């Protein structure tokens, strides 16, 4: 037995809400971090550029007024600026030779720096970079390189270098803001998810209860009572399903009752006549006559069984058409001849008319034979004694149209809506004394539908007409 893994609406809504919130927070954090990173770089670069400008002025003055006292004051001032920058200051000549330096770290500074990648600075532009600095420091650095100008001539480069930890405070701030936003959004998501799930659980619970009632045979319809279009559509579909199931169940019950009745009648006849023959109640000279009746009733039972077998075949979709060209007029003649005995018994006149001697159609011949046979059988059942059955075949463009009309009864407009449903029979007063199980017209409709053709019914006060179409060859 499989374990139940179904989740409630609240769970699904909550999961979706958390997912949306989490994705939103991640995107917002990434954007915020990127913007903070860019802004922090610009601000730090500007700060180090200002220090570099002060170094440029200080170094220019030192170069101009060089002496022992000036050297001491210059180095003192340089150390103070390095301490202010919390990093290292290096001034190099145009060949990379270190001219002066100051640092708050204990790292050994080289006497020459590789400035081959700083040609733009020697051209008079300032730039900042992150990462390692000439493999001098063991940590990532943030450095600003500015031209050292003396008498308006670029004479070297001033480097102001700090640890690349300028984003650390911003990162902490961003993380804190992200976590706070996530917690707040999560609380809102829980609250919203709860109310949304409650809003849907109640109406869906009604549908669930109604579905359970259907399994118990209690059919009911629901009233749309929300402003949610999808829910109202679901209720409408459920109601249609409920009505259809109820109708099918009634049809099935009627079918069982009809089949039971129809099977009991020939069985009773067969048992009575066979018993009479066996115990001698029926004279021996009349045996053949009553055996003929027994044979006829057995054929009737066989037809009912075949109809039920055909029903399962059509419903499962296993019926495949074998298309061929044939004359529909010949099919009608053959069936009329096969039913001659029944026609004579009711003194029915067959009026068979056609516009052309040959109406060649493209269809499954055996299936269309069944269609005409069922329709003509239906017409014979309900035709009045001494009446007429009209069969008319005509052509209209690329179609052959066949109509079979009987007199003596009618079918109401309401009944016509269900006449092709399986197990359906017309009202009891019209059909209680008739043979059949209500499958003939359903089979006819199934065959015509598989040919992608049309069949329809019309009726007036004392006649019924069935008309179907086929493709003209």
Protein Blocks (a to p, Z undefined) as FASTA:
>chain_A
ZZdfbdcfklmmmmmmmmmmmmmmmmmmmmmmmmmmmmmmmmmmmmmmmmmmmmmmmmmm
mmmmgcfklmmmmmmmmmmmmmmnopadddddfkopafbdcdfbfbdcdfbdcfklmmmm
mnopacddedjehhlafcdcddddddddeehiafbdcddddddfklmmmmmmmmmmmmmm
mmmmmmmmmmmmmmmmmmmmmmmmmmmmmmmmmmnopacddddfbfbfklmmmmmmmmmm
mmmmmmmmmmmmmmmmmmmmmmmmmmmmmmmmmmmmmnomacfklmmmmmmmmmmmmmmm
mmmmmmmmmmmmmmnopaccddddddfklmmmmmmmmmmmmmmmnopacddddfbfbdcd
dddfklmmmmmmmmmmmmmmmpcehiacddddddehjaccdddddehiacdfklmmmmmp
ghiacdfklmmmpgcehlmmmmmmmmmmmnopacdddddfkbccdddddddZZ
